[in-house]
């Protein structure tokens, strides 16, 4: 019994010796676990949720960039393999393999454009911070950079398909300029739609429109000179083979004009993003997306209009032509 008591005695003493330190730890924990008020807890929860959303958006943005890079690499490989295949029959007639590949990729680009525009509109309506909205805007700007890179790749195989705008709808082709939109016209539309703007922003937008218009005029004049040079080359001289070889060399300059026009369009979009606030830029992309979406809808309505309307349009066109002929003949006889 004495042995058992001697064995159990020290353990009891140790337990009693540890109890003061445990009490101290409990006291410290009770002080550190002081209950927070509801406002602080709500702010902490909002910060955690915002940080989580920001991480998810950044991750999605990085994944989108990587996916775009892989798509472009795959497209370049497909085009290199398809160069040896020449022409093949497409849904609208004989088109090159590069043109068919571009039409397919552009269809996917339009689907992504619609999805990004819906997300951007929801982001403007939601209480997002400027940093979170900037991630979405950067993703949309990268989305436009993708189509310019894609056009640069396809221009090496079929520049006529891009310059003629066969990948656009009928209404979009009415406003086509060297394979795309005129930056000056786009800036004019944005100035009207994004009002009110600060005075410095207005000056910057008008200055950008002026410089873009000057660059457009220079490119248009250069393209006209190239066309005139082609006419003179093909029409002059008896040797047709030599003329065709010279004309082929001059036609290769079309790729350069398209590249410069797309570069002007891309630089204009980036410059607009630097002139406006992040929320104005988001509205800017929504305005651009809705404008071209309405043009495509207008083309669909025009194509699917009833047969009676088509016959009425033909009659009205004939009547207008007859009236113009009568007026011109009257003016002609009055000059005598």
C-alpha positions as CSV (number, residue, x, y, z in Angstrom):
1,X,0.0,0.0,0.0
2,X,2.8,2.4,0.8
3,X,4.4,1.5,-2.6
4,X,1.2,2.3,-4.4
5,X,0.9,5.6,-2.6
6,X,4.4,6.5,-3.4
7,X,3.8,5.8,-7.1
8,X,0.6,7.7,-7.3
9,X,1.7,10.6,-5.2
10,X,4.0,12.3,-7.7
11,X,1.5,12.1,-10.5
12,X,-1.1,13.9,-8.3
13,X,1.5,16.5,-7.4
14,X,2.4,17.1,-11.1
15,X,-1.3,17.4,-12.0
16,X,-1.7,19.9,-9.3
17,X,1.4,21.7,-10.4
18,X,0.2,22.0,-14.0
19,X,-3.1,23.5,-13.1
20,X,-1.9,27.1,-12.6
21,X,-0.3,27.2,-16.1
22,X,-3.4,25.7,-17.6
23,X,-5.4,28.4,-15.9
24,X,-3.1,31.1,-17.3
25,X,-3.5,29.7,-20.8
26,X,-7.3,29.7,-20.4
27,X,-7.1,33.3,-19.3
28,X,-5.0,34.3,-22.3
29,X,-7.4,32.5,-24.7
30,X,-10.4,34.1,-23.1
31,X,-8.8,37.5,-23.7
32,X,-7.8,36.8,-27.3
33,X,-11.2,35.3,-28.1
34,X,-13.0,38.5,-27.3
35,X,-16.3,38.6,-29.3
36,X,-16.3,41.0,-32.3
37,X,-19.2,43.2,-33.1
38,X,-21.5,42.4,-36.0
39,X,-20.2,45.3,-38.2
40,X,-16.6,44.0,-38.0
41,X,-17.7,40.4,-38.7
42,X,-19.6,41.5,-41.7
43,X,-16.7,43.6,-43.0
44,X,-14.3,40.6,-42.6
45,X,-16.8,38.3,-44.4
46,X,-17.1,40.8,-47.3
47,X,-13.3,41.1,-47.5
48,X,-12.9,37.3,-47.6
49,X,-15.6,37.0,-50.3
50,X,-14.1,39.8,-52.4
51,X,-10.6,38.2,-52.2
52,X,-12.1,34.9,-53.2
53,X,-13.8,36.4,-56.2
54,X,-10.7,38.3,-57.2
55,X,-8.6,35.1,-57.1
56,X,-11.2,33.2,-59.2
57,X,-11.4,36.0,-61.8
58,X,-7.6,36.2,-62.0
59,X,-7.4,32.4,-62.4
60,X,-10.1,32.5,-65.2
61,X,-8.2,35.4,-66.9
62,X,-5.0,33.4,-66.9
63,X,-6.7,30.3,-68.2
64,X,-8.3,32.4,-71.0
65,X,-5.0,33.7,-72.0
66,X,-3.4,30.3,-72.1
67,X,-6.4,28.9,-74.0
68,X,-6.1,31.7,-76.6
69,X,-2.4,31.1,-77.0
70,X,-3.0,27.4,-77.5
71,X,-5.7,28.1,-80.1
72,X,-3.5,30.4,-82.1
73,X,-0.6,27.9,-82.0
74,X,-2.9,25.1,-83.2
75,X,-4.3,27.4,-85.9
76,X,-0.9,28.2,-87.2
77,X,-0.1,24.5,-87.4
78,X,-3.3,23.7,-89.2
79,X,-2.7,26.5,-91.7
80,X,0.8,25.3,-92.4
81,X,-0.6,21.8,-93.1
82,X,-3.4,23.1,-95.2
83,X,-1.2,25.3,-97.5
84,X,-0.4,22.2,-99.5
85,X,-4.0,21.3,-100.0
86,X,-4.9,24.4,-102.1
87,X,-8.6,25.2,-102.4
88,X,-11.6,23.2,-101.3
89,X,-15.3,23.5,-101.6
90,X,-17.0,25.4,-98.7
91,X,-20.6,26.2,-98.0
92,X,-20.5,29.5,-100.0
93,X,-18.4,28.2,-102.9
94,X,-14.7,27.8,-103.4
95,X,-12.8,29.3,-100.5
96,X,-9.3,28.7,-99.3
97,X,-8.5,26.5,-96.3
98,X,-7.2,29.5,-94.4
99,X,-10.5,31.4,-95.0
100,X,-12.6,28.5,-93.9
101,X,-10.4,28.1,-90.8
102,X,-10.8,31.8,-90.0
103,X,-14.6,31.7,-90.4
104,X,-14.8,28.9,-88.0
105,X,-12.6,30.6,-85.4
106,X,-14.4,33.9,-85.9
107,X,-17.7,32.1,-85.1
108,X,-16.2,30.9,-81.8
109,X,-14.9,34.5,-81.2
110,X,-18.4,35.8,-81.6
111,X,-19.7,33.3,-79.0
112,X,-17.0,34.3,-76.5
113,X,-17.8,38.0,-77.3
114,X,-21.4,37.6,-76.3
115,X,-20.5,35.7,-73.1
116,X,-18.0,38.4,-72.1
117,X,-20.4,41.2,-72.8
118,X,-23.1,39.6,-70.6
119,X,-20.5,39.1,-67.8
120,X,-19.3,42.7,-68.2
121,X,-22.8,44.1,-68.0
122,X,-23.5,42.0,-64.9
123,X,-20.2,43.3,-63.4
124,X,-21.3,46.9,-63.9
125,X,-24.6,46.2,-62.2
126,X,-23.0,44.3,-59.3
127,X,-21.2,46.1,-56.5
128,X,-17.7,45.2,-57.7
129,X,-14.5,47.1,-56.9
130,X,-12.5,48.8,-59.6
131,X,-9.8,46.2,-59.3
132,X,-12.3,43.3,-59.9
133,X,-13.8,45.2,-62.8
134,X,-10.3,45.9,-64.3
135,X,-9.7,42.1,-64.5
136,X,-12.9,41.7,-66.6
137,X,-12.0,44.7,-68.8
138,X,-8.5,43.4,-69.4
139,X,-10.0,40.1,-70.4
140,X,-12.2,41.8,-72.9
141,X,-9.3,43.8,-74.3
142,X,-7.3,40.6,-74.6
143,X,-10.3,39.1,-76.4
144,X,-10.0,41.8,-79.1
145,X,-6.2,41.3,-79.3
146,X,-6.9,37.6,-80.1
147,X,-8.9,38.5,-83.3
148,X,-6.2,40.8,-84.5
149,X,-3.6,38.1,-84.0
150,X,-5.8,35.7,-85.8
151,X,-6.3,38.0,-88.8
152,X,-2.5,38.5,-89.0
153,X,-2.0,34.7,-89.3
154,X,-4.8,34.2,-91.9
155,X,-3.7,37.3,-94.0
156,X,-0.6,35.3,-95.0
157,X,-2.7,32.7,-96.8
158,X,-5.8,34.6,-98.0
159,X,-5.7,38.4,-97.6
160,X,-8.6,38.9,-100.1
161,X,-11.0,37.1,-97.8
162,X,-10.2,39.5,-94.9
163,X,-10.2,42.7,-96.9
164,X,-13.5,41.9,-98.7
165,X,-15.1,41.2,-95.4
166,X,-16.8,38.0,-96.4
167,X,-16.6,36.8,-92.8
168,X,-18.9,39.7,-91.8
169,X,-22.6,40.1,-92.2
170,X,-24.1,42.2,-95.1
171,X,-24.8,45.3,-92.9
172,X,-21.3,45.2,-91.4
173,X,-19.8,45.1,-94.9
174,X,-21.4,48.4,-95.7
175,X,-19.1,50.1,-93.2
176,X,-16.0,48.0,-93.9
177,X,-12.7,49.7,-94.3
178,X,-9.6,47.6,-95.2
179,X,-11.0,44.5,-93.5
180,X,-12.5,46.1,-90.4
181,X,-14.0,49.2,-88.8
182,X,-12.8,52.7,-89.1
183,X,-11.4,53.8,-85.7
184,X,-12.5,57.4,-86.2
185,X,-16.1,56.4,-86.8
186,X,-16.0,54.2,-83.7
187,X,-14.6,57.0,-81.6
188,X,-17.3,59.4,-82.8
189,X,-20.0,56.9,-81.7
190,X,-18.4,56.4,-78.3
191,X,-18.1,60.1,-77.6
192,X,-21.9,60.4,-78.2
193,X,-22.8,57.3,-76.1
194,X,-20.4,57.8,-73.1
195,X,-21.5,61.3,-72.2
196,X,-20.9,63.1,-69.9
197,X,-17.1,63.0,-70.1
198,X,-14.6,65.2,-68.4
199,X,-13.0,68.1,-70.4
200,X,-9.6,66.4,-70.5
201,X,-11.2,63.1,-71.7
202,X,-13.2,65.0,-74.4
203,X,-10.0,66.6,-75.6
204,X,-8.2,63.3,-75.6
205,X,-11.0,61.5,-77.5
206,X,-11.2,64.2,-80.1
207,X,-7.4,64.3,-80.5
208,X,-7.4,60.5,-80.9
209,X,-10.2,60.7,-83.5
210,X,-8.2,63.3,-85.5
211,X,-5.0,61.3,-85.5
212,X,-6.9,58.1,-86.4
213,X,-8.6,59.9,-89.3
214,X,-5.3,61.2,-90.6
215,X,-3.9,57.6,-90.5
216,X,-7.0,56.3,-92.2
217,X,-6.6,58.8,-95.0
218,X,-3.0,58.0,-95.5
219,X,-3.8,54.3,-95.8
220,X,-6.7,54.8,-98.1
221,X,-4.6,57.0,-100.4
222,X,-1.9,54.3,-100.4
223,X,-4.4,51.6,-101.3
224,X,-5.8,53.7,-104.1
225,X,-2.3,54.2,-105.5
226,X,-1.7,50.5,-105.3
227,X,-5.0,49.8,-107.2
228,X,-4.1,52.3,-109.9
229,X,-0.6,50.8,-110.2
230,X,-2.2,47.4,-110.7
231,X,-4.5,48.7,-113.4
232,X,-1.6,50.2,-115.3
233,X,0.5,47.1,-114.9
234,X,-2.2,44.7,-116.2
235,X,-3.3,46.9,-119.0
236,X,0.1,47.9,-120.4
237,X,2.5,45.8,-122.5
238,X,2.1,42.8,-124.8
239,X,3.7,40.2,-122.5
240,X,0.9,38.9,-120.3
241,X,3.1,36.5,-118.3
242,X,5.5,39.2,-117.2
243,X,2.6,41.5,-116.4
244,X,1.1,38.9,-114.1
245,X,4.3,38.3,-112.3
246,X,4.7,42.1,-111.6
247,X,1.1,42.3,-110.6
248,X,1.5,39.4,-108.2
249,X,4.4,41.2,-106.5
250,X,2.3,44.3,-106.1
251,X,-0.6,42.3,-104.7
252,X,1.6,41.1,-101.9
253,X,1.5,44.7,-100.5
254,X,-2.2,44.1,-99.6
255,X,-1.1,42.1,-96.5
256,X,0.9,45.1,-95.3
257,X,-2.1,47.5,-95.7
258,X,-4.3,45.1,-93.8
259,X,-1.7,44.7,-91.0
260,X,-1.4,48.5,-90.7
261,X,-5.1,49.0,-90.6
262,X,-5.6,46.3,-87.9
263,X,-2.7,47.8,-86.0
264,X,-4.4,51.2,-86.1
265,X,-7.6,49.6,-84.8
266,X,-5.8,47.8,-82.0
267,X,-3.9,50.9,-80.9
268,X,-7.1,53.0,-80.9
269,X,-8.8,50.5,-78.6
270,X,-5.8,50.5,-76.2
271,X,-5.6,54.3,-76.3
272,X,-9.4,54.6,-75.5
273,X,-8.8,52.4,-72.4
274,X,-6.1,54.7,-71.2
275,X,-8.2,57.8,-71.7
276,X,-11.3,56.6,-69.8
277,X,-12.0,55.3,-66.3
278,X,-12.4,51.6,-65.8
279,X,-16.2,51.8,-65.6
280,X,-16.3,54.0,-68.7
281,X,-14.2,51.4,-70.5
282,X,-16.6,48.7,-69.5
283,X,-19.5,50.7,-70.9
284,X,-17.4,51.4,-74.0
285,X,-17.0,47.6,-74.7
286,X,-20.7,47.1,-74.1
287,X,-21.6,49.9,-76.6
288,X,-19.3,48.4,-79.2
289,X,-20.7,44.9,-78.7
290,X,-24.3,45.9,-78.9
291,X,-23.7,48.0,-82.0
292,X,-22.3,45.2,-84.0
293,X,-24.8,42.8,-82.6
294,X,-27.6,45.0,-83.9
295,X,-25.9,45.2,-87.3
296,X,-25.8,41.4,-87.5
297,X,-29.5,41.3,-86.4
298,X,-30.3,43.9,-89.1
299,X,-28.6,41.6,-91.7
300,X,-30.7,38.6,-90.5
301,X,-33.9,40.6,-90.8
302,X,-33.0,41.9,-94.2
303,X,-32.2,38.4,-95.5
304,X,-35.4,36.8,-94.1
305,X,-37.8,39.6,-95.1
306,X,-41.0,38.3,-97.0
307,X,-41.1,37.8,-100.7
308,X,-43.8,40.6,-101.1
309,X,-41.4,43.1,-99.6
310,X,-38.7,42.0,-102.1
311,X,-41.1,42.6,-105.0
312,X,-42.0,45.9,-103.6
313,X,-38.4,46.9,-103.3
314,X,-37.7,45.9,-106.9
315,X,-40.6,48.0,-108.1
316,X,-39.6,51.0,-106.0
317,X,-36.0,50.7,-107.3
318,X,-37.2,50.6,-110.9
319,X,-39.4,53.6,-110.3
320,X,-36.6,55.5,-108.7
321,X,-34.3,54.6,-111.6
322,X,-36.8,55.8,-114.2
323,X,-37.3,59.1,-112.4
324,X,-33.6,59.7,-112.3
325,X,-33.3,58.9,-116.0
326,X,-36.2,61.4,-116.8
327,X,-34.6,64.1,-114.7
328,X,-31.2,63.6,-116.2
329,X,-32.6,63.8,-119.8
330,X,-34.5,67.0,-118.9
331,X,-31.4,68.6,-117.5
332,X,-29.5,67.4,-120.6
333,X,-32.0,69.1,-123.0
334,X,-32.2,72.3,-120.9
335,X,-28.4,72.7,-121.4
336,X,-29.1,73.2,-125.1
